[in-house]
Amino acid sequence: MLLKHRCPHTGILNFFNDIDPFMSVGSIIAIGRARYVWRCHLIDQRCGMATDAMSAESHLRRALEAPGESSHLSRAA
């Protein structure tokens, strides 16, 4: 399960899993009007850009669920 928290100082939206709620597994940063950068902080550090926050979150969630990443987000691993 992914948890998300927005930093009140930077505005960065950080994503955490329930295994380690203090280590961010991804983030979304607004860099301008209709420009959002998303980053996966796991093994291969996938990243990209989107035109809205919901699309950026969708891309990030897909990157986190990609083959090879699921073992890092699962308690059973």
Secondary structure, 3 states (H helix, E strand, C coil): CEEEEECCCCCCEEEEECCCCCCEEEEEEEEECCEEEEEECCCCCCEEEECCHHHHHHHHHHHHHCCCCHHHHCCCC
